Amino acid sequence: MSPTVKSMRVVPVAGYDSFLLNLSGGHAPWFVRCVLILEDSAGNRGVGEIPSSEGIIKGLEQCRSLVDGSAVNDIKRTLNRCRLLLAGNGREERGRQTFDLRVGVHVLTAIESALFDLFGQAMGMPVADLLGQFGRQRDEVEALGYLFLLGDPDKTDLPYPKAVNPRDAWDEVRCREALTPEAVANLAKAAFDRYGFKDFKLKGGVLRGEEEADCIRALHEAFPEARLTLDPNGAWKLDEAVRVLTPIRDLLSYAEDPCGQEDSYSGRETMAEFKKRTGLPTATNMIATDFKQLQYAVQLNAVDIPLADCHFWTMQGAVAVGELCNEWGMTWGSHSNNHFDVSLAMMTHVAAACPGEITAIDTHWIWQDGQRITKEPFQIRDGKLRVPDAPGLGIELDMEQLEAAHALYKSLDVTQRNDAMAMQYLIPGWAFDPKQPTMVR
């Protein structure tokens, strides 16, 4: 007889973050997430981690009666019942911020992850072996070095983290300003020394396009064999994207969201035109974020690499995108936002289950490393994450650390991400503009 879900606990948590700059502004000194914990009648604990907001917490509570008492091996029926319930809340939009603003799909992912964790433990199998048509496809997952331009935390009175060990190059550079090509190259060198990355991505949409192209040149000079990409989150207009990236075309493996919605044209249309003009492959986490959008993007030949973040595709949905990519001759990838180590495990299992060609996955973990809520977080070594053989997600919550992260959340007057707040210290009156780089005002 299958175990049943005995209890469901929703735990909003917070951690500290560096002054990472992006099109939406600058990261606050903290980030918020939501951890879902399910305990079953066999005494096992299943977990999931997603972004946090008032709407997401309400959505999880809305599904509580459908999850409590459900059989652990009845995952799909439970998720379908939750999906139908949440659909009654109305249609949702991703929005034009750099982060996905939907509620329902995040709620489903938290429940899905926790249930698969429990089911894997009941079956004695890792989650990667349970996902998709064929289960695990690889034992190691390549990750990229996710780099940001950094604001100067000393220009604020906000509690940005200080280097815990200044003798550790990565710990030191991730806590101070980085707005030049040389500083970006130094970030990459420190990240390489710590984690062994072979690929790097720079978050753009901050400086003038030509200045960000110079940062790519500096990365290429420092790591001539690395696969590089630049992601301005659609901040540039089509003509500007072509002008900025054509001179560095040979240095880039692909361009991530170089342009987006513009005048009467959709982001899918401008990305398709960008590909025609430059010959550069494109990746996105903005213009193909559900299956209907992906269909249109493929029809227009707008995207080569869908970045199917399991937090807003669901874990099964992200693997389904990987299966489609494999059939269609495309490449699968994964986007990320700030996260704790539960999400790191979720992303690793999903990437391990995607067949065919996949690109190195995004992860913010290097910016949060040292703030664990599990007893033994997955480690990035030689630029790779290893899939554990332990059943379920292969992680165990550290309840003391979890409660500390929950206490931090409760101490903050913050319920969801806000990148505009910190920017006021650098540019008074700053406001988000989806077609204007952050520092160009």
Secondary structure, DSSP 4 states (H G I P E B T S, - for coil): ---BEEEEEEEEEEEE---BEETTEE--SEEEEEEEEEEETTS-EEEEEEE--HHHHHHHHHTHHHHTT-BTT-HHHHHHHHHHHHHTT------SSSS---SHHHHHHHHHHHHHHHHHHHHT-BGGGTSTTT----SEEEB-EEEE-B--GGGS-S-PPPPS-TTSHHHHHTTS-B-SHHHHHHHHHHHHHHH--SEEEEE-SSS-HHHHHHHHHHHHHH-TTSEEEEE-TT-B-HHHHHHHHGGGGGG-S-EES-B--BTTB-HHHHHHHHHHHH---EEESSS--SHHHHHHHHHTT--SEEB--HHHH-HHHHHHHHHHHHHHT--BB----S--HHHHHHHHHHHHH--S-BPPBP--HHHHTT--SBSS---EETTEEEPPSSSBTS--B-HHHHHHHHHHHHHSS-SS--SHHHHTTTSTT----TTS-TT--
